[in-house]
Amino acid sequence: TPKLPAGSYKPKQSLGQNYLKDPNTVAKILRTFHQDATKHRPSVERILELGPGAGALTDRLVETYGAANMQAIELDERSVQILREKHPGLRVQHADVMQVSYADLAEAEGQPLVVIGNLPYYITSQILFALADASHAGAVHSATVTMQWEVGQRMVAARSTKDYGILSVVFQLYADVTCHFKIPPTVFYPKPKVDSALIGLHFLGPARLRQRLAGVRPADLRRVVTSTFQQRRKTVRNSLKKLCQGDEFSIQQELPEDWASKRPEELSPGQFIEITRLLFG
């Protein structure tokens, strides 16, 4: 059984910490990260690790790519101190990943970031949306991140399945999404109650995203997708009433009847783009 790394300390439940403790899983994640990060790029540069914790991934990243080529953001002061002592050349920012400007970090680096991290389960979606928003401005190239298995399945779900929802539509439009593999609870300390997934996101970037969204603003698209899936048992016509201030005439005029009478899980990501374009121009 893998042991907790020497010099580690008790994870904080309040921060949703689960430390990776299995060297084989660490190696597998690193190999996958390299593939994701070098898609459409010749080399791995400008690495950003989110929540390094006890440093299982950090140690291997520094060994492989060099401390000068990466930085980390960590909220736990104990981790910050230990990582700075262990890797003097590594920039470790003591901050909350939800309060950081990824656009500013990328600007300081002079090119888009490649992100890696074991995301806390309780803020996974918020972090993913923050990275997606940053990718619209060209700040994030790719992300290779560990998350709860169920959340990972939602990101890659096909339409007309129970997992298909907001995450599926938004991220399948913003990025090429891959569910790489399942990670069992036994490789973490403490053991989470559920399986995890390693998800790879290769963001389209500003130019390709504009092309895919055909002029639709990402913020408008998100409003339409969120409005419909928050009331997923209703037809699209009924769930969009609030967004259109109850203007049924507008919905009836703009939306093809066969779309308006469907439930959101029956529509493809491309159809959500078209609905947004019809409603918002």
C-alpha positions as CSV (number, residue, x, y, z in Angstrom):
1,T,0.0,0.0,0.0
2,P,1.4,3.4,-0.9
3,K,2.4,5.5,2.1
4,L,1.9,9.2,2.6
5,P,5.1,11.1,1.5
6,A,7.6,11.7,4.2
7,G,7.4,15.2,5.7
8,S,3.7,15.5,4.8
9,Y,1.1,16.6,7.2
10,K,-2.6,16.0,7.9
11,P,-4.8,17.3,5.0
12,K,-7.4,19.9,5.9
13,Q,-10.9,18.8,5.3
14,S,-12.0,22.5,5.1
15,L,-9.9,22.9,2.0
16,G,-11.1,19.7,0.4
17,Q,-7.6,18.2,0.4
18,N,-6.9,14.7,-0.7
19,Y,-3.1,14.1,-1.3
20,L,-2.0,11.8,-4.1
21,K,0.2,9.1,-2.5
22,D,0.8,6.6,-5.3
23,P,3.9,7.1,-7.5
24,N,2.5,5.0,-10.4
25,T,-0.6,7.2,-10.6
26,V,1.6,10.3,-10.4
27,A,3.7,9.0,-13.3
28,K,0.6,8.2,-15.3
29,I,-0.9,11.7,-14.8
30,L,2.4,13.3,-15.8
31,R,2.6,11.3,-19.0
32,T,-1.0,12.3,-19.9
33,F,-0.3,16.0,-19.0
34,H,2.6,16.0,-21.4
35,Q,0.4,14.8,-24.2
36,D,-2.3,17.3,-23.5
37,A,0.2,20.2,-23.1
38,T,2.0,19.5,-26.3
39,K,-1.1,19.2,-28.5
40,H,-0.5,21.9,-31.1
41,R,2.6,23.1,-29.2
42,P,6.2,21.9,-29.7
43,S,7.1,21.9,-26.0
44,V,5.7,22.2,-22.5
45,E,6.1,25.7,-21.2
46,R,4.5,28.1,-18.7
47,I,3.1,25.4,-16.4
48,L,0.6,26.4,-13.7
49,E,-0.2,23.9,-10.9
50,L,-3.4,24.4,-9.0
51,G,-3.4,23.3,-5.3
52,P,-0.1,21.3,-5.2
53,G,-0.8,20.1,-1.6
54,A,2.0,17.8,-0.4
55,G,3.8,18.2,-3.8
56,A,3.4,14.7,-5.3
57,L,2.9,16.1,-8.8
58,T,5.1,19.2,-8.1
59,D,8.2,17.2,-7.4
60,R,7.9,15.3,-10.7
61,L,7.0,18.4,-12.6
62,V,10.1,20.3,-11.3
63,E,12.3,17.2,-12.0
64,T,11.0,17.0,-15.6
65,Y,10.5,20.6,-16.7
66,G,12.5,22.7,-14.2
67,A,11.3,25.0,-11.5
68,A,11.8,28.1,-13.6
69,N,9.3,26.8,-16.1
70,M,6.4,26.6,-13.7
71,Q,4.5,28.2,-10.8
72,A,1.9,27.0,-8.3
73,I,-1.1,28.5,-6.5
74,E,-1.7,27.1,-3.0
75,L,-4.1,28.3,-0.2
76,D,-2.6,26.1,2.6
77,E,0.3,28.1,4.2
78,R,2.0,24.8,5.3
79,S,2.2,23.6,1.7
80,V,3.5,27.0,0.5
81,Q,6.3,27.0,3.1
82,I,7.4,23.4,2.4
83,L,7.3,23.7,-1.4
84,R,9.3,27.0,-1.3
85,E,12.0,25.3,0.9
86,K,12.1,22.2,-1.2
87,H,12.2,24.0,-4.6
88,P,13.9,27.4,-4.1
89,G,13.4,28.3,-7.8
90,L,9.7,27.5,-7.8
91,R,7.2,30.4,-7.7
92,V,4.5,29.4,-5.2
93,Q,1.8,32.0,-4.8
94,H,-0.1,31.9,-1.5
95,A,-3.6,32.5,-2.9
96,D,-7.1,31.1,-3.5
97,V,-7.3,29.6,-7.0
98,M,-10.8,31.3,-7.3
99,Q,-9.4,34.8,-6.7
100,V,-6.5,34.6,-9.1
101,S,-6.5,36.4,-12.5
102,Y,-5.4,33.7,-15.0
103,A,-5.3,36.4,-17.7
104,D,-2.8,38.5,-15.6
105,L,-0.6,35.4,-15.0
106,A,-0.5,34.5,-18.7
107,E,0.3,38.1,-19.6
108,A,3.2,38.1,-17.2
109,E,4.4,34.9,-18.8
110,G,4.0,36.2,-22.3
111,Q,2.0,33.2,-23.5
112,P,-0.9,30.9,-22.6
113,L,-0.6,28.7,-19.5
114,V,-0.8,24.9,-19.4
115,V,-2.7,23.9,-16.2
116,I,-2.4,20.8,-14.1
117,G,-4.1,20.1,-10.7
118,N,-6.0,17.9,-8.4
119,L,-9.2,20.0,-8.0
120,P,-11.0,20.2,-4.7
121,Y,-14.4,18.5,-5.3
122,Y,-16.4,21.3,-3.7
123,I,-15.3,24.0,-6.2
124,T,-14.5,22.0,-9.3
125,S,-17.1,23.6,-11.6
126,Q,-16.2,27.1,-10.5
127,I,-12.5,26.5,-11.3
128,L,-13.4,24.9,-14.7
129,F,-15.5,27.9,-15.7
130,A,-12.8,30.3,-14.5
131,L,-10.2,28.5,-16.8
132,A,-12.7,28.5,-19.7
133,D,-13.3,32.2,-19.3
134,A,-9.6,32.8,-19.3
135,S,-9.2,30.7,-22.4
136,H,-11.5,33.1,-24.3
137,A,-8.8,35.7,-24.0
138,G,-6.1,33.2,-24.9
139,A,-4.7,32.9,-21.4
140,V,-5.1,29.1,-21.0
141,H,-4.0,26.6,-23.6
142,S,-4.9,23.3,-21.9
143,A,-5.8,21.8,-18.5
144,T,-5.2,18.3,-17.2
145,V,-7.2,18.0,-14.0
146,T,-8.4,15.5,-11.6
147,M,-12.0,15.7,-10.5
148,Q,-14.9,13.6,-9.1
149,W,-15.7,10.8,-11.6
150,E,-19.3,11.9,-11.9
151,V,-18.4,15.5,-12.8
152,G,-15.9,14.2,-15.4
153,Q,-18.7,12.0,-16.9
154,R,-20.9,15.0,-17.2
155,M,-18.2,16.9,-19.2
156,V,-18.0,14.2,-21.9
157,A,-21.7,13.1,-21.9
158,A,-23.6,12.7,-25.2
159,R,-27.0,14.3,-25.6
160,S,-30.1,12.4,-24.5
161,T,-28.2,10.8,-21.6
162,K,-28.8,11.5,-17.9
163,D,-25.4,13.1,-17.5
164,Y,-25.8,15.5,-20.3
165,G,-26.1,19.1,-19.0
166,I,-24.5,22.5,-18.6
167,L,-21.0,21.2,-18.3
168,S,-21.4,18.9,-21.3
169,V,-22.7,21.6,-23.7
170,V,-20.4,24.4,-22.5
171,F,-17.1,22.5,-22.4
172,Q,-17.7,20.5,-25.6
173,L,-18.1,23.9,-27.3
174,Y,-15.2,25.6,-25.7
175,A,-12.6,22.8,-25.8
176,D,-11.7,19.3,-27.0
177,V,-12.5,17.3,-23.9
178,T,-11.1,13.8,-23.1
179,C,-11.8,11.6,-20.1
180,H,-8.4,9.9,-19.8
181,F,-8.9,7.4,-17.1
182,K,-10.5,6.5,-13.8
183,I,-8.6,7.0,-10.5
184,P,-9.5,4.8,-7.5
185,P,-9.9,6.3,-4.0
186,T,-7.0,4.1,-2.7
187,V,-4.3,6.3,-4.3
188,F,-5.3,9.4,-2.2
189,Y,-4.9,10.2,1.5
190,P,-7.4,10.5,3.0
191,K,-9.4,8.2,0.7
192,P,-12.4,10.1,-0.9
193,K,-15.7,8.3,-0.9
194,V,-15.9,8.3,-4.8
195,D,-13.8,7.5,-7.8
196,S,-12.0,10.4,-9.6
197,A,-11.3,11.1,-13.3
198,L,-8.4,12.6,-15.1
199,I,-9.9,15.0,-17.6
200,G,-8.0,16.7,-20.4
201,L,-9.2,20.0,-21.9
202,H,-7.6,21.5,-24.9
203,F,-9.2,24.9,-25.2
204,L,-10.0,26.3,-28.7
205,G,-8.6,29.7,-28.1
206,P,-10.1,33.1,-29.1
207,A,-10.0,32.7,-32.9
208,R,-11.3,29.1,-33.2
209,L,-13.9,29.7,-30.5
210,R,-15.3,32.8,-32.4
211,Q,-15.5,30.6,-35.5
212,R,-17.3,27.8,-33.7
213,L,-19.7,30.1,-31.9
214,A,-20.5,31.9,-35.1
215,G,-20.5,35.3,-33.5
216,V,-22.5,34.4,-30.4
217,R,-21.1,35.8,-27.2
218,P,-20.0,33.1,-24.7
219,A,-21.9,35.0,-21.9
220,D,-25.2,34.8,-23.8
221,L,-24.6,31.1,-24.6
222,R,-24.0,30.4,-21.0
223,R,-27.3,32.2,-20.0
224,V,-29.3,30.1,-22.5
225,V,-27.7,26.8,-21.5
226,T,-28.1,27.5,-17.8
227,S,-31.7,28.7,-18.0
228,T,-32.8,25.6,-19.9
229,F,-30.9,23.0,-17.8
230,Q,-31.9,24.5,-14.5
231,Q,-35.5,23.5,-15.5
232,R,-34.5,20.4,-17.5
233,R,-38.0,18.8,-17.2
234,K,-39.6,21.7,-19.0
235,T,-39.6,22.2,-22.7
236,V,-37.1,24.7,-24.1
237,R,-39.9,27.1,-24.8
238,N,-41.1,27.2,-21.2
239,S,-37.6,27.3,-19.7
240,L,-36.6,30.3,-21.8
241,K,-39.6,32.4,-20.8
242,K,-37.8,34.0,-17.8
243,L,-34.8,34.8,-20.0
244,C,-37.0,36.5,-22.5
245,Q,-39.0,38.3,-19.8
246,G,-42.0,36.2,-20.5
247,D,-42.1,37.3,-24.1
248,E,-43.6,34.1,-25.6
249,F,-44.2,35.8,-28.9
250,S,-40.5,36.4,-29.3
251,I,-39.7,32.8,-28.5
252,Q,-42.4,31.5,-30.8
253,Q,-41.2,33.8,-33.6
254,E,-37.5,33.0,-33.2
255,L,-37.3,29.3,-32.4
256,P,-38.2,26.5,-34.8
257,E,-41.1,24.6,-33.3
258,D,-39.4,21.3,-33.2
259,W,-36.6,22.8,-31.0
260,A,-38.9,24.8,-28.8
261,S,-41.0,21.7,-27.9
262,K,-37.9,19.6,-26.9
263,R,-36.3,19.3,-23.5
264,P,-32.8,20.6,-23.2
265,E,-31.1,17.2,-23.1
266,E,-32.4,16.5,-26.6
267,L,-30.5,19.4,-28.2
268,S,-27.0,19.3,-29.4
269,P,-24.3,21.8,-28.4
270,G,-24.6,23.3,-32.0
271,Q,-28.3,23.8,-31.6
272,F,-27.7,25.8,-28.4
273,I,-25.4,28.1,-30.4
274,E,-28.2,28.6,-32.9
275,I,-30.9,29.2,-30.2
276,T,-28.6,31.8,-28.6
277,R,-28.0,33.5,-32.0
278,L,-31.8,33.6,-32.7
279,L,-32.6,35.1,-29.3
280,F,-29.6,37.5,-28.9
281,G,-28.5,38.2,-32.5
